[in-house]
Amino acid sequence: MEKLLEQTLLYDFYGELLTEHQKQIYEEVILNDYSFSEVAQEQGISRQGVHDLIKRCNRILKEYEAKLHLVERFLTIKGRIEEMDRSLREAETPDKEQLTGQLRDILENL
């Protein structure tokens, strides 16, 4: 998974578990694409301090994911829904019973 997408998903699921200070800096660097230097100057801390905080936040968010697997579950369900959508779009003849069976099989695997 692309690093920025991974960071965004982890933040979406677990960001509220960070402190307000961590959230503010993480959002500015990762979500708003500010440089470490820009954030450091705005916050009155060193560039290295911003870098270390981002690394620490990434580690914390990954630890939550390792324990809770919410992003993994989300991506699995999203993939299954896309599979269901593809099945519906690719069906040559709209046989309601056949489609219902296929969709039921996909849902049971969730």
Backbone as ProteinMPNN parsed JSONL, in Angstrom:
{"seq_chain_A": "MEKLLEQTLLYDFYGELLTEHQKQIYEEVILNDYSFSEVAQEQGISRQGVHDLIKRCNRILKEYEAKLHLVERFLTIKGRIEEMDRSLREAETPDKEQLTGQLRDILENL", "coords_chain_A": {"N_chain_A": [[0.855, -1.176, 0.0], [0.519, 2.231, -0.756], [2.559, 4.588, 0.924], [1.574, 7.131, 1.854], [-1.197, 6.781, 1.582], [-1.537, 4.663, 3.371], [-0.768, 5.927, 5.797], [-2.758, 7.866, 5.949], [-5.119, 6.315, 6.129], [-4.602, 4.933, 8.536], [-4.527, 7.121, 10.27], [-7.149, 8.062, 9.969], [-8.6, 6.011, 11.182], [-7.446, 5.701, 13.753], [-6.567, 8.14, 14.69], [-7.841, 9.755, 16.615], [-6.937, 8.763, 18.962], [-4.516, 9.831, 19.472], [-2.646, 12.485, 21.106], [-3.759, 15.927, 21.399], [-1.755, 17.706, 20.557], [-0.071, 15.962, 19.088], [-1.893, 15.187, 17.083], [-2.37, 17.651, 15.798], [0.153, 18.379, 14.701], [0.711, 16.098, 13.154], [-1.409, 16.153, 11.306], [-0.816, 18.544, 9.955], [1.649, 17.957, 8.715], [1.318, 15.417, 7.385], [-1.336, 15.298, 6.293], [-1.846, 17.908, 5.327], [0.427, 18.477, 3.974], [2.595, 20.13, 4.77], [5.973, 21.218, 5.229], [8.533, 19.842, 7.402], [10.082, 21.9, 8.411], [8.419, 24.168, 8.1], [6.307, 23.564, 9.843], [7.715, 23.294, 12.219], [8.662, 25.909, 12.611], [6.233, 27.284, 12.902], [5.21, 26.048, 15.196], [7.151, 26.537, 17.039], [9.195, 24.775, 17.649], [11.928, 22.442, 17.113], [13.041, 21.355, 13.847], [13.869, 18.729, 13.86], [12.472, 17.851, 16.07], [9.853, 17.85, 15.107], [10.112, 15.91, 13.103], [10.764, 13.641, 14.693], [8.404, 13.439, 16.197], [6.519, 12.815, 14.207], [7.49, 10.329, 13.347], [7.122, 8.898, 15.743], [4.322, 9.066, 16.021], [3.527, 7.641, 13.717], [4.503, 5.114, 14.428], [2.945, 4.594, 16.728], [0.336, 4.575, 15.61], [0.567, 2.391, 13.875], [0.97, 0.388, 15.746], [-1.52, 0.319, 17.026], [-3.037, -0.608, 14.879], [-1.88, -3.119, 14.524], [-2.838, -4.419, 16.746], [-5.645, -4.123, 16.632], [-6.592, -4.325, 13.98], [-8.355, -2.841, 12.293], [-8.134, -1.307, 9.929], [-7.257, -3.241, 8.146], [-9.515, -4.952, 8.144], [-11.397, -3.157, 7.103], [-10.35, -2.723, 4.502], [-10.582, -5.308, 3.475], [-13.375, -5.716, 3.489], [-14.102, -3.619, 1.79], [-12.916, -4.512, -0.576], [-14.422, -6.825, -1.03], [-16.951, -5.736, -1.453], [-16.45, -4.322, -3.796], [-15.977, -6.513, -5.428], [-18.521, -7.655, -5.42], [-19.919, -5.629, -6.713], [-18.663, -5.693, -9.229], [-19.455, -8.256, -10.05], [-22.19, -7.877, -10.328], [-22.232, -5.962, -12.393], [-20.993, -7.337, -14.489], [-22.638, -9.437, -15.072], [-24.155, -11.335, -17.512], [-26.781, -12.153, -18.118], [-29.44, -11.076, -16.272], [-29.992, -13.027, -13.945], [-31.741, -13.419, -11.251], [-31.712, -15.249, -9.07], [-29.259, -16.581, -9.388], [-27.424, -14.44, -9.171], [-28.057, -13.595, -6.59], [-27.232, -15.828, -5.13], [-24.452, -15.781, -5.687], [-23.737, -13.338, -4.515], [-24.462, -13.842, -1.884], [-22.615, -15.851, -1.263], [-20.236, -14.36, -1.372], [-20.698, -12.534, 0.71], [-20.815, -14.291, 2.888], [-18.191, -15.021, 3.121], [-17.111, -12.828, 4.272]], "CA_chain_A": [[0.0, 0.0, 0.0], [1.283, 3.469, -0.81], [2.807, 5.068, 2.292], [0.667, 8.221, 2.215], [-2.525, 6.188, 1.757], [-1.492, 3.911, 4.629], [-0.762, 6.889, 6.898], [-4.076, 8.504, 5.999], [-6.079, 5.347, 6.664], [-4.309, 4.72, 9.951], [-4.95, 8.314, 10.997], [-8.614, 8.101, 9.968], [-9.129, 5.034, 12.129], [-6.875, 5.763, 15.101], [-6.062, 9.481, 14.994], [-8.433, 10.311, 17.838], [-6.228, 8.215, 20.116], [-3.316, 10.648, 19.667], [-2.878, 13.719, 21.866], [-4.101, 17.07, 20.542], [-0.501, 18.197, 19.968], [0.327, 15.002, 18.06], [-2.846, 15.29, 15.971], [-2.168, 18.915, 15.085], [1.383, 18.32, 13.905], [0.559, 15.019, 12.173], [-2.3, 16.653, 10.253], [-0.129, 19.559, 9.148], [2.71, 17.354, 7.895], [0.864, 14.31, 6.544], [-2.568, 15.591, 5.55], [-1.793, 19.216, 4.662], [1.672, 18.485, 3.198], [3.56, 21.154, 5.167], [7.302, 20.667, 5.493], [8.925, 19.807, 8.809], [10.563, 23.242, 8.76], [7.267, 25.07, 8.236], [5.584, 23.212, 11.069], [8.607, 23.61, 13.341], [8.655, 27.352, 12.813], [4.901, 27.652, 13.391], [5.01, 25.501, 16.539], [8.22, 26.973, 17.927], [10.027, 23.63, 18.026], [12.942, 22.178, 16.097], [12.671, 20.498, 12.719], [14.102, 17.364, 14.333], [11.357, 17.543, 16.97], [8.703, 17.51, 14.258], [10.439, 14.624, 12.487], [10.64, 12.6, 15.715], [6.99, 13.292, 16.557], [5.854, 12.115, 13.099], [7.91, 8.924, 13.444], [6.466, 8.332, 16.921], [2.895, 8.919, 15.688], [3.412, 6.514, 12.778], [4.7, 3.878, 15.196], [1.758, 4.425, 17.585], [-0.798, 4.207, 14.765], [0.799, 1.02, 13.408], [0.762, -0.505, 16.894], [-2.971, 0.156, 17.173], [-3.503, -1.468, 13.785], [-1.407, -4.481, 14.793], [-3.689, -4.995, 17.794], [-7.086, -4.058, 16.351], [-6.815, -4.726, 12.579], [-9.524, -2.171, 11.722], [-7.844, -0.927, 8.539], [-7.243, -4.502, 7.402], [-10.912, -5.37, 7.969], [-12.023, -2.201, 6.201], [-9.894, -2.987, 3.138], [-11.165, -6.585, 3.07], [-14.797, -5.482, 3.198], [-14.145, -2.771, 0.594], [-12.612, -5.387, -1.713], [-15.57, -7.71, -1.258], [-18.02, -4.921, -2.038], [-16.051, -4.093, -5.188], [-16.194, -7.788, -6.099], [-19.97, -7.771, -5.611], [-20.282, -4.65, -7.74], [-18.183, -6.236, -10.505], [-20.321, -9.385, -10.405], [-23.462, -7.327, -10.801], [-22.023, -5.277, -13.676], [-20.551, -8.266, -15.516], [-23.639, -10.483, -15.303], [-24.694, -11.24, -18.869], [-28.238, -12.191, -17.996], [-29.771, -10.785, -14.877], [-30.671, -14.119, -13.261], [-31.805, -12.951, -9.877], [-31.318, -16.302, -8.129], [-27.829, -16.823, -9.52], [-26.735, -13.295, -8.583], [-28.284, -13.644, -5.145], [-26.347, -16.868, -4.62], [-23.069, -15.301, -5.749], [-23.571, -12.285, -3.513], [-24.536, -14.492, -0.575], [-21.32, -16.501, -1.062], [-19.251, -13.316, -1.079], [-20.971, -12.011, 2.051], [-20.472, -15.313, 3.888], [-16.743, -15.005, 3.281], [-16.711, -11.667, 5.067]], "C_chain_A": [[0.9, 1.238, 0.0], [1.381, 4.063, 0.597], [1.828, 6.157, 2.714], [-0.751, 7.697, 2.438], [-2.59, 5.421, 3.076], [-1.557, 4.86, 5.828], [-2.136, 7.54, 7.061], [-5.118, 7.561, 6.585], [-5.851, 5.1, 8.152], [-4.768, 5.913, 10.783], [-6.472, 8.406, 11.061], [-9.19, 7.173, 11.028], [-8.672, 5.27, 13.567], [-6.408, 7.148, 15.535], [-6.603, 10.077, 16.275], [-7.753, 9.795, 19.096], [-4.9, 8.932, 20.374], [-3.663, 11.858, 20.525], [-3.22, 14.848, 20.887], [-2.864, 17.611, 19.833], [-0.038, 17.272, 18.844], [-0.594, 15.102, 16.849], [-2.578, 16.536, 15.129], [-0.945, 18.843, 14.175], [1.27, 17.249, 12.82], [-0.318, 15.48, 11.009], [-1.577, 17.643, 9.354], [0.905, 18.931, 8.214], [2.132, 16.34, 6.907], [-0.336, 14.705, 5.686], [-2.5, 16.895, 4.768], [-0.497, 19.441, 3.894], [2.583, 19.678, 3.508], [4.898, 20.485, 5.419], [7.56, 20.656, 6.994], [9.345, 21.202, 9.269], [9.418, 24.217, 8.972], [6.529, 24.82, 9.543], [6.43, 23.564, 12.295], [8.588, 25.098, 13.652], [7.317, 27.805, 13.406], [4.696, 27.227, 14.845], [6.078, 25.935, 17.548], [9.056, 25.818, 18.466], [11.029, 23.382, 16.899], [12.376, 21.292, 14.983], [12.813, 19.036, 13.117], [12.983, 16.923, 15.274], [10.112, 17.146, 16.199], [8.924, 16.143, 13.624], [10.24, 13.475, 13.48], [9.18, 12.362, 16.094], [6.226, 12.537, 15.469], [6.217, 10.633, 13.131], [7.206, 8.229, 14.609], [4.977, 8.103, 16.655], [2.676, 7.749, 14.732], [3.549, 5.184, 13.505], [3.465, 3.574, 16.066], [0.573, 3.939, 16.76], [-0.653, 2.775, 14.25], [0.61, 0.008, 14.531], [-0.726, -0.733, 17.148], [-3.51, -0.786, 16.099], [-3.087, -2.918, 14.015], [-2.278, -5.177, 15.832], [-5.151, -5.118, 17.373], [-7.479, -4.464, 14.926], [-8.033, -4.063, 11.926], [-9.312, -1.785, 10.266], [-7.858, -2.176, 7.665], [-8.67, -4.985, 7.126], [-11.642, -4.459, 6.986], [-11.647, -2.499, 4.749], [-10.449, -4.308, 2.611], [-12.623, -6.404, 2.674], [-14.945, -4.639, 1.939], [-13.893, -3.612, -0.653], [-13.775, -6.304, -2.047], [-16.737, -6.947, -1.889], [-17.712, -4.617, -3.496], [-16.257, -5.352, -6.017], [-17.687, -7.999, -6.381], [-20.43, -6.84, -6.733], [-19.872, -5.143, -9.12], [-19.082, -7.379, -10.973], [-21.647, -8.891, -10.958], [-23.316, -6.689, -12.18], [-21.701, -6.248, -14.806], [-21.567, -9.35, -15.829], [-24.265, -10.289, -16.686], [-26.219, -11.245, -18.855], [-28.58, -11.986, -16.534], [-30.634, -11.888, -14.241], [-30.608, -13.815, -11.77], [-31.321, -14.013, -8.884], [-29.822, -16.567, -8.18], [-27.037, -15.685, -8.879], [-26.878, -13.294, -7.068], [-27.37, -14.681, -4.505], [-24.897, -16.429, -4.599], [-22.812, -14.258, -4.663], [-23.606, -12.865, -2.106], [-23.203, -15.189, -0.257], [-20.245, -15.498, -0.686], [-19.451, -12.792, 0.339], [-20.61, -13.015, 3.146], [-18.972, -15.357, 4.127], [-16.234, -13.787, 4.059], [-16.64, -12.101, 6.503]], "O_chain_A": [[1.923, 1.271, 0.685], [0.415, 4.043, 1.361], [1.302, 6.109, 3.826], [-1.429, 8.118, 3.375], [-3.574, 5.517, 3.809], [-2.315, 4.622, 6.768], [-2.61, 7.737, 8.18], [-5.911, 7.959, 7.439], [-6.801, 5.065, 8.934], [-5.329, 5.744, 11.866], [-7.027, 8.786, 12.092], [-10.163, 7.52, 11.696], [-9.445, 5.056, 14.502], [-5.901, 7.305, 16.646], [-5.903, 10.827, 16.955], [-7.969, 10.332, 20.182], [-4.236, 8.671, 21.378], [-4.834, 12.216, 20.657], [-2.99, 14.723, 19.684], [-2.917, 17.937, 18.647], [0.343, 17.739, 17.77], [-0.123, 15.101, 15.711], [-2.563, 16.475, 13.9], [-1.017, 19.212, 13.003], [1.692, 17.474, 11.686], [0.006, 15.221, 9.85], [-1.708, 17.588, 8.131], [1.022, 19.33, 7.055], [2.429, 16.403, 5.714], [-0.341, 14.466, 4.479], [-3.037, 16.983, 3.663], [-0.331, 20.47, 3.239], [3.266, 20.183, 2.616], [4.948, 19.311, 5.783], [6.901, 21.361, 7.758], [9.008, 21.63, 10.373], [9.44, 25.008, 9.916], [6.172, 25.756, 10.258], [5.912, 24.074, 13.289], [8.507, 25.499, 14.813], [7.293, 28.629, 14.32], [4.085, 27.952, 15.63], [5.93, 25.728, 18.752], [9.561, 25.87, 19.588], [10.978, 24.037, 15.858], [11.382, 20.588, 15.159], [11.982, 18.203, 12.756], [12.592, 15.756, 15.273], [9.4, 16.221, 16.587], [8.019, 15.309, 13.612], [9.623, 12.462, 13.151], [8.765, 11.22, 16.29], [5.374, 11.705, 15.779], [5.348, 9.777, 12.961], [6.745, 7.096, 14.471], [4.434, 7.061, 17.022], [1.751, 6.958, 14.915], [2.807, 4.24, 13.234], [3.006, 2.433, 16.126], [-0.119, 3.001, 17.157], [-1.633, 2.032, 14.193], [0.142, -1.106, 14.293], [-1.143, -1.851, 17.45], [-4.336, -1.654, 16.38], [-3.854, -3.839, 13.733], [-2.435, -6.397, 15.794], [-5.819, -6.095, 17.711], [-8.606, -4.908, 14.706], [-8.68, -4.681, 11.081], [-10.225, -1.924, 9.452], [-8.412, -2.163, 6.566], [-8.99, -5.38, 6.005], [-12.408, -4.927, 6.143], [-12.51, -2.527, 3.872], [-10.754, -4.417, 1.423], [-13.05, -6.894, 1.628], [-15.815, -4.909, 1.111], [-14.573, -3.448, -1.666], [-14.075, -6.532, -3.219], [-17.425, -7.471, -2.765], [-18.607, -4.649, -4.341], [-16.665, -5.275, -7.176], [-18.061, -8.466, -7.457], [-21.227, -7.224, -7.588], [-20.64, -5.027, -10.075], [-19.429, -7.46, -12.152], [-22.16, -9.427, -11.941], [-24.183, -6.858, -13.038], [-22.086, -6.017, -15.952], [-21.369, -10.116, -16.773], [-24.825, -9.236, -16.992], [-26.857, -10.424, -19.514], [-28.045, -12.673, -15.664], [-31.834, -11.712, -14.027], [-29.565, -13.941, -11.128], [-30.589, -13.689, -7.948], [-29.185, -16.756, -7.144], [-26.091, -15.93, -8.131], [-25.916, -13.02, -6.35], [-26.796, -14.43, -3.445], [-24.184, -16.666, -3.623], [-21.789, -14.299, -3.98], [-22.858, -12.425, -1.233], [-22.721, -15.128, 0.874], [-19.438, -15.749, 0.208], [-18.485, -12.625, 1.084], [-20.147, -12.623, 4.217], [-18.53, -15.696, 5.225], [-15.069, -13.732, 4.45], [-16.321, -11.295, 7.377]]}, "name": "protein", "num_of_chains": 1, "seq": "MEKLLEQTLLYDFYGELLTEHQKQIYEEVILNDYSFSEVAQEQGISRQGVHDLIKRCNRILKEYEAKLHLVERFLTIKGRIEEMDRSLREAETPDKEQLTGQLRDILENL"}
